[in-house]
Amino acid sequence: MVKFAKVVFSFLVLSQLSFGLWGCGLNMQTHYAKLRPHLVERDFDAANTFLDDSKVSFYQSEKNRLLFYLNKGMVLHLGGNFRESNAFLEQAEETSKALWTESVTEHIGAALNTDNALSYAGEDFERILIYFFRALNFIGMGNLESARSQARKITNELEHYNQSYREGEKNLHRDDGFARWLSGKLLETEGGFAAFNDAWIDYRKAIAVYEQDYEPLYGTRLPKFVIQDALRVLEAMGNDFSQEFEELRQRYPSVAFISESERAGRGEIVFLHLSGEAPYKTDHYFEIYSDNTPMRIAFPRFVRKPTRGRSARLQMPGGRYVKTVLAQDIEAIAIQNLQDNMPRIRAKAVTRAVLKRAAAEVGSEVGNEMRTSGDESGTGVQLASDLWKVYNYVSEEADKRSWITLPARIGATSFFVAPGEYVFDIDILGQDGTPIDSTQLSVAVEANKTAFLFYRSFR
């Protein structure tokens, strides 16, 4: 009877754990479907209210607090509430760092159930994008020095993540070409030899990342404006960097650029187009067998969302147009990042299935021993074991949580204009170059200064 009591107790505990967690994985797509109309209509106040109203009903668990901070920070950013957005993104940063090394207690729960038993710490690419949007917020507040600090954190954190992973499990997203360029651009706006020297270091690294990583991994080619910026600062630093300048000119002989002397008295505009919607996670299943009995394993897989608007063009004074080019493919990085993490995810999933299967087998053996000894209650134990096996099979699910309000990609362009107040007509272009939407953005440009514009499109 003591053995029987232990078995019953084990089943009750395991069943309670699994029943409490099965299905607790947040249905991110259903939630986003309700939030999305507000975003598409650019009613960001309504989107913000929706998130507040959902805090209890959807983000009810402390395990999901990071997701609330991320989506709240994004919606506030889109509404131009940069300071308030940064407050939530700072909470997201602190939370993700605290959760990155998950507690032993949470891992025990996940070992018997799903990763939904853990507090969501974010994917690696999501955590570094916190710094990018904080940088945009600081730019919106006119604090370029703090924006540059955030851009630097992106590359520092990527290095930290990879150093923490074992050989064979490191991320291919080891450096960030776009963040390197943005850091260099923010440095270049300061002017002066020291700033140009530091900007050149960032531009040089950006060129290497685009050529060595971004194009082969994600199909993102080195943008011409990165080369133009690098050539400009090298020329401005004079004879000490003439060799680097000539080498870069020889590598890219067709790239024309505006020198520091030519831009004197003019201002620069950097336009960032954040387009589309980030991919979402679904369950992907495979089976392993133990004594010819199947055990189902679930792991997440990103699914791309169709996007019509791929780039944007701005009408310049005089009727000329400039067009954005792809600078950061968040969608492709997300998919690759999850693939890089798959060995860790699969190992945990297999361990979970084996542990649950072992628990059920122990129950079956004990039930059989009880029946053999004449204790008919062993039939109930065996039945519970069989039900447990079936339940484990059908309840298996992956962790499908993600930062659902992210864009799919970032396009960029830069150009020089005379100082003044500008209102730009902007067309959002489909894949065939046909306008599918339009908007207007205004900006004040000062001589020898850089002004930033950014716009988010959803279609």
HELIX and SHEET records of a PDB file:
HELIX    1   1 VAL A    2  LEU A   21  1                                  20    
HELIX    2   2 MET A   28  VAL A   40  1                                  13    
HELIX    3   3 PHE A   44  SER A   57  1                                  14    
HELIX    4   4 GLU A   62  ASN A   64  5                                   3    
HELIX    5   5 ARG A   65  LEU A   78  1                                  14    
HELIX    6   6 PHE A   82  TRP A  100  1                                  19    
HELIX    7   7 VAL A  104  LEU A  112  1                                   9    
HELIX    8   8 ASP A  115  ALA A  117  5                                   3    
HELIX    9   9 ASP A  124  GLY A  140  1                                  17    
HELIX   10  10 LEU A  144  SER A  164  1                                  21    
HELIX   11  11 GLY A  177  GLU A  188  1                                  12    
HELIX   12  12 PHE A  193  VAL A  209  1                                  17    
HELIX   13  13 TYR A  210  TYR A  214  3                                   5    
HELIX   14  14 GLU A  215  TYR A  218  1                                   4    
HELIX   15  15 LYS A  224  ALA A  236  1                                  13    
HELIX   16  16 GLY A  238  PHE A  241  5                                   4    
HELIX   17  17 SER A  242  ARG A  251  1                                  10    
HELIX   18  18 GLU A  260  ARG A  263  1                                   4    
HELIX   19  19 ILE A  330  THR A  372  1                                  43    
HELIX   20  20 SER A  377  SER A  395  1                                  19    
SHEET    1   A 4 VAL A 325  GLN A 328  0                                        
SHEET    2   A 4 ARG A 409  VAL A 417 -1                                        
SHEET    3   A 4 GLY A 267  SER A 275 -1                                        
SHEET    4   A 4 THR A 450  SER A 457  1                                        
SHEET    1   B 2 TYR A 280  SER A 290  0                                        
SHEET    2   B 2 THR A 293  VAL A 303 -1                                        
SHEET    1   C 4 TYR A 321  LYS A 323  0                                        
SHEET    2   C 4 SER A 311  GLN A 315 -1                                        
SHEET    3   C 4 GLY A 420  LEU A 429 -1                                        
SHEET    4   C 4 PRO A 435  VAL A 445 -1                                        
END                                                                             
